[in-house]
Amino acid sequence: MFTLNCKGRLLVIDQPVVMGIINTTPDSFYTGSRTGAVDQVLFRAEEMIKDGAAILDIGGQSTRPGSQQVGADEELRRVVPAIEAIVKHFPTEFISIDTFYAKVAMAAIDAGASIVNDVSAGSIDDELLPTVAELKTPYVLMHMKGHPQTMQLNPVYENVVTEVFDALNFKMAELTKAGINDIIIDPGFGFGKTIQHNFQLLKGLSYFQQLQKPVLVGVSRKATVYKTLQITPEEALNGTTVLHAIALLNEANILRVHDVKEAMQAIKLLKEYAH
């Protein structure tokens, strides 16, 4: 069992939970996840909460391979109204901000978010980790090789599981030293990994439990599913659910997903299977 202190409220993870993805971006790789206006955000949020999401992950920047970075000010313009609206209508929901900018993290937490989800492990904005330490919020530590613009060019590992594990373990020590104690581990599926690497990480997922932190898996509708099956992201729900089941069998604690209902069904079925 894991407990995360989210600005004075405890998020208890005693069984797998779902983090629903809400992108306030015009260019996310999966068109179904793009929301612009606040009423669209609220509609998505309500649907996800009804379906069982424990956390809503709000992002204002696409980090798909080859994506172009937008600045902190544009990201703020996209995410802060969305977070404020969700907090107003659904005050008990846990919200994470998907950002690598300190300025955005600070504003999002002020607006009511309580978790910082950073794909860069603090490598893009030097101020981010000190800001998270100061905010005293849980932090999603993700492994990424390179940057979103270049990460998929030619990622090479001798042993992807042990190399990602060692990198996360090393970074965790740095975070703890900085005063960040509530850490969620994300092996970074698709971030500087080939499809084969992603399958190897899935197979070795339980290895990451040695870090004694909740492990988050983000494979929803990604290239590992749609390129393997030679389909589009829009057609990748069934394949995503299969990978979620594998992740759960290998001790995933948090599923970061576009489709909350189906992920919750996978959790429920796997729970019965385990009994």
C-alpha positions in Angstrom: 0.0 0.0 0.0 1.2 3.5 -0.8 0.0 6.9 0.5 0.8 10.2 -1.2 0.3 13.5 0.6 -1.4 15.7 -1.9 -1.4 19.2 -0.2 -2.7 17.8 3.0 -5.1 15.2 1.5 -4.0 11.6 1.4 -4.2 9.7 -1.9 -4.2 6.0 -0.8 -3.1 3.4 -3.4 -4.0 0.1 -1.9 -5.1 -1.3 -5.2 -4.3 -0.1 -8.8 -5.8 3.3 -9.7 -6.4 5.1 -12.9 -5.1 8.5 -14.0 -7.2 10.0 -16.8 -5.5 12.1 -19.5 -7.0 15.5 -20.4 -5.0 17.4 -23.0 -5.7 21.1 -23.5 -3.6 20.8 -26.7 -4.4 21.0 -30.4 -1.8 18.5 -31.4 -1.8 15.4 -29.1 -1.1 12.2 -31.0 -4.6 10.8 -30.2 -7.3 13.1 -31.5 -9.8 11.9 -29.0 -7.8 13.3 -26.1 -7.7 16.9 -27.4 -9.9 19.4 -25.5 -9.8 23.1 -26.0 -12.7 25.0 -24.4 -13.3 24.7 -20.7 -16.8 23.1 -21.2 -15.1 20.3 -23.2 -12.6 19.8 -20.3 -15.4 19.6 -17.8 -17.4 17.2 -20.0 -14.3 14.9 -20.2 -13.5 15.3 -16.5 -17.1 14.4 -15.4 -17.1 11.3 -17.7 -13.7 10.2 -16.3 -14.7 10.7 -12.7 -18.0 8.8 -13.2 -16.0 6.0 -14.8 -13.7 5.8 -11.7 -10.6 7.9 -12.3 -8.7 8.6 -9.1 -6.5 11.3 -10.7 -7.0 13.7 -13.6 -3.8 14.6 -15.5 -4.0 18.0 -17.2 -1.5 18.8 -19.9 -1.0 21.8 -22.1 2.0 20.6 -24.1 2.2 17.6 -26.5 5.2 15.4 -25.8 4.7 13.0 -28.6 7.8 12.1 -30.6 8.9 15.1 -32.8 6.4 17.5 -31.1 7.3 21.2 -31.0 7.8 22.7 -27.6 5.5 25.6 -26.6 6.6 28.1 -24.0 5.5 28.3 -20.4 3.2 31.2 -21.0 1.2 29.4 -23.7 1.0 26.3 -21.5 -0.3 28.4 -18.6 -3.0 29.9 -20.8 -4.1 26.4 -21.7 -4.0 24.6 -18.3 -4.9 27.1 -15.5 -8.5 27.7 -16.6 -9.0 24.0 -17.1 -7.7 23.2 -13.6 -9.7 26.0 -11.9 -12.9 24.8 -13.6 -12.4 21.1 -12.5 -11.6 22.2 -8.9 -14.8 24.3 -8.9 -17.0 21.5 -10.2 -15.3 18.5 -8.7 -13.5 19.7 -5.6 -12.6 16.3 -4.2 -10.8 15.0 -7.3 -7.0 14.7 -7.3 -5.4 16.7 -10.2 -1.9 16.3 -11.6 -0.2 18.9 -13.8 1.7 17.4 -16.7 4.5 20.0 -17.2 8.3 20.4 -17.2 8.1 24.2 -16.4 8.5 25.4 -12.8 6.3 28.4 -13.6 3.5 26.2 -14.8 3.8 23.8 -11.9 3.6 26.7 -9.4 0.5 28.2 -11.1 -1.2 24.9 -11.5 -0.8 24.0 -7.8 -2.1 27.4 -6.9 -5.1 26.7 -9.1 -5.8 23.5 -7.2 -3.7 20.7 -8.7 -1.8 18.6 -6.2 0.7 16.4 -8.1 3.4 17.3 -10.6 3.9 14.9 -13.5 7.2 15.8 -15.3 8.4 13.8 -18.4 11.8 15.4 -18.2 12.9 14.4 -14.6 13.9 18.0 -14.1 16.2 18.2 -17.1 14.4 20.9 -19.1 13.8 23.6 -16.4 16.5 23.8 -13.6 13.9 25.4 -11.4 11.4 22.7 -11.5 12.7 20.3 -8.9 13.4 23.0 -6.3 9.9 24.3 -6.9 8.3 20.9 -6.4 10.4 20.5 -3.1 9.0 23.9 -2.0 5.4 23.0 -3.0 5.7 19.7 -1.1 3.6 17.9 -3.7 4.0 14.3 -5.0 6.2 14.1 -8.1 6.0 11.7 -11.0 9.6 10.8 -11.9 9.7 9.6 -15.5 12.6 8.1 -17.5 13.2 9.7 -20.9 16.3 9.3 -23.1 16.9 12.6 -24.9 14.1 15.1 -25.5 10.7 14.7 -27.2 12.1 16.2 -30.4 14.9 13.7 -30.7 14.1 10.8 -28.3 13.0 8.3 -30.9 15.8 8.8 -33.4 17.9 5.8 -32.4 17.5 4.8 -28.7 20.0 2.0 -27.7 20.2 0.0 -24.5 22.2 -3.1 -23.5 19.5 -4.0 -20.9 16.6 -1.5 -21.0 15.1 -2.8 -17.7 18.2 -2.5 -15.5 19.4 0.7 -17.2 16.0 2.5 -16.7 15.9 1.1 -13.1 19.4 2.4 -12.3 18.7 5.8 -13.8 15.4 6.2 -11.8 17.1 4.9 -8.6 19.9 7.4 -9.0 17.5 10.3 -9.7 15.3 9.3 -6.7 18.3 9.8 -4.4 18.7 13.3 -5.8 15.0 14.0 -5.3 15.0 12.8 -1.7 18.1 14.9 -1.0 16.2 17.9 -2.5 13.3 17.3 -0.1 10.9 15.5 -2.5 9.6 12.5 -0.6 6.3 11.4 -2.3 7.6 10.0 -5.6 5.7 8.0 -8.3 8.0 6.0 -10.7 7.3 6.0 -14.4 9.6 3.9 -16.7 8.7 6.2 -19.6 7.1 3.9 -22.2 7.8 5.4 -25.7 10.1 8.1 -24.4 13.4 7.2 -26.0 12.5 3.5 -26.4 11.8 1.3 -29.3 8.7 -0.9 -29.4 10.8 -3.8 -28.4 12.2 -1.9 -25.5 8.7 -1.1 -24.4 7.7 -4.8 -24.4 10.9 -5.6 -22.4 10.0 -3.0 -19.8 6.4 -4.4 -19.5 7.8 -7.8 -19.0 10.2 -6.6 -16.3 7.8 -4.1 -14.7 7.7 -5.9 -11.3 11.5 -5.3 -11.0 10.7 -1.6 -10.3 8.8 -2.5 -7.1 12.2 -2.7 -5.5 12.2 1.1 -5.5 9.3 0.9 -3.0 7.3 3.6 -4.8 4.0 3.4 -6.8 4.8 2.5 -10.4 2.9 4.3 -13.2 2.4 2.9 -16.7 1.6 5.1 -19.7 1.0 2.9 -22.7 -2.5 4.1 -23.7 -3.0 4.1 -27.5 0.8 4.6 -28.1 2.8 3.4 -31.0 3.7 0.2 -29.2 0.0 -0.7 -29.7 -0.9 0.8 -33.0 2.3 0.2 -34.9 2.5 -3.4 -33.7 -1.1 -4.0 -34.8 -0.7 -1.7 -38.0 -3.7 0.4 -37.0 -4.3 4.0 -36.0 -4.3 5.5 -32.4 -8.1 5.8 -32.8 -8.4 2.0 -33.3 -6.0 1.1 -30.4 -8.3 0.8 -27.4 -8.5 -3.0 -27.5 -4.7 -3.4 -27.8 -4.3 -0.8 -25.0 -6.5 -2.9 -22.7 -4.4 -6.0 -23.4 -1.2 -4.1 -22.4 -3.0 -2.7 -19.3 -3.8 -6.3 -18.2 -0.2 -7.3 -18.7 1.0 -4.3 -16.7 -1.4 -5.1 -13.9 -0.2 -8.7 -13.8 3.3 -7.3 -13.5 2.4 -5.1 -10.5 1.5 -1.7 -12.0 0.0 0.6 -9.4 -1.3 3.5 -11.6 -2.5 3.3 -15.2 -2.3 6.6 -17.1 -5.1 6.3 -19.7 -7.3 8.0 -22.3 -10.1 5.5 -21.7 -11.0 5.3 -18.0 -14.0 2.9 -18.1 -12.1 0.2 -19.9 -9.0 0.5 -17.7 -11.2 0.2 -14.6 -12.8 -2.9 -16.1 -9.3 -4.4 -16.6 -8.5 -3.6 -12.9 -11.7 -5.2 -11.7 -11.3 -8.4 -13.7 -7.6 -8.8 -12.7 -8.6 -8.3 -9.0 -11.1 -11.2 -9.3 -8.5 -13.3 -11.2 -6.0 -12.7 -8.4 -8.5 -14.0 -5.8 
